[in-house]
Amino acid sequence: MTKAEIVAKIAVKTGLDKKDVLTVVEHFMDEVKDSLASGENVYLRGFGSFINKYRAEKIGRNISKNTSIKIPAHYIPAFKPSKTFVNKVKDNVKP
């Protein structure tokens, strides 16, 4: 599902204009990105958490040059779904 499809579905369900829904969705995504960039996690009860995960420094390999490179410690954004979210997907998606 794309962002445009999400906007269209929300617009149909709420009766709002697609342009307004798109603005809200984009501002929501901007707020999540800004919060994570400033070191804050975002918790949405019943949906999940957007968190910063710490990755320790490690040694990587450049196999084309057969050399080792040092990858510095860094943070990456991650999403951890809530238990109710996981159970809904687990119960409804068939392999």
C-alpha positions as CSV (number, residue, x, y, z in Angstrom):
1,M,0.0,0.0,0.0
2,T,1.3,3.4,-0.9
3,K,0.9,6.8,0.8
4,A,-1.5,7.8,-1.9
5,E,-3.7,4.7,-1.3
6,I,-3.6,5.4,2.5
7,V,-4.7,9.0,1.9
8,A,-7.5,7.9,-0.5
9,K,-8.9,5.4,2.0
10,I,-8.8,7.8,4.9
11,A,-10.5,10.5,2.8
12,V,-13.3,8.1,1.9
13,K,-13.8,6.9,5.5
14,T,-13.7,10.4,7.0
15,G,-15.3,12.4,4.2
16,L,-12.5,14.8,4.2
17,D,-10.7,16.2,1.2
18,K,-7.7,14.2,-0.1
19,K,-5.6,17.3,0.0
20,D,-6.3,17.9,3.7
21,V,-5.7,14.2,4.6
22,L,-2.4,14.3,2.6
23,T,-1.3,17.4,4.6
24,V,-2.1,15.6,7.9
25,V,-0.3,12.4,6.9
26,E,2.8,14.3,5.8
27,H,2.9,16.4,8.9
28,F,2.6,13.2,11.0
29,M,5.6,11.7,9.2
30,D,7.6,14.9,9.6
31,E,6.9,14.9,13.4
32,V,8.0,11.3,13.8
33,K,11.2,12.0,11.8
34,D,11.9,15.2,13.8
35,S,11.3,13.4,17.1
36,L,13.6,10.5,16.2
37,A,16.3,12.9,14.9
38,S,16.3,14.8,18.2
39,G,16.6,11.5,20.2
40,E,13.0,11.1,21.3
41,N,11.0,7.9,20.8
42,V,7.4,8.1,19.6
43,Y,4.9,5.8,21.3
44,L,1.4,5.2,19.8
45,R,-0.7,3.0,22.1
46,G,-2.3,0.1,20.3
47,F,-0.1,0.6,17.2
48,G,3.6,0.6,18.1
49,S,6.7,2.6,18.9
50,F,9.1,4.4,16.6
51,I,12.5,4.1,18.4
52,N,16.1,4.8,17.9
53,K,18.3,1.7,18.1
54,Y,21.9,1.9,19.0
55,R,24.4,0.0,16.8
56,A,27.8,-0.6,18.3
57,E,31.1,0.0,16.4
58,K,32.1,-3.0,14.4
59,I,34.6,-4.1,11.7
60,G,33.1,-4.7,8.3
61,R,34.6,-6.2,5.1
62,N,35.0,-4.6,1.7
63,I,35.0,-7.8,-0.3
64,S,35.8,-6.2,-3.6
65,K,39.1,-4.8,-2.2
66,N,39.6,-7.5,0.4
67,T,40.0,-5.0,3.2
68,S,38.6,-4.4,6.6
69,I,36.8,-1.1,7.4
70,K,35.7,0.3,10.8
71,I,32.0,1.1,10.9
72,P,31.4,3.7,13.7
73,A,28.7,3.4,16.4
74,H,25.5,4.9,15.3
75,Y,21.7,5.0,15.8
76,I,19.1,3.8,13.3
77,P,15.3,4.3,13.3
78,A,13.2,1.2,14.0
79,F,9.5,0.3,14.5
80,K,8.3,-2.0,17.2
81,P,4.7,-3.0,16.7
82,S,2.4,-3.3,19.7
83,K,1.2,-6.7,20.9
84,T,-2.4,-6.1,19.7
85,F,-1.0,-5.1,16.2
86,V,1.1,-8.2,16.1
87,N,-1.8,-10.5,17.1
88,K,-4.1,-8.9,14.5
89,V,-1.7,-9.5,11.7
90,K,-0.8,-13.0,13.0
91,D,-4.5,-14.0,13.2
92,N,-5.5,-12.5,9.8
93,V,-2.6,-13.1,7.4
94,K,-2.6,-16.6,5.9
95,P,0.6,-18.0,4.3
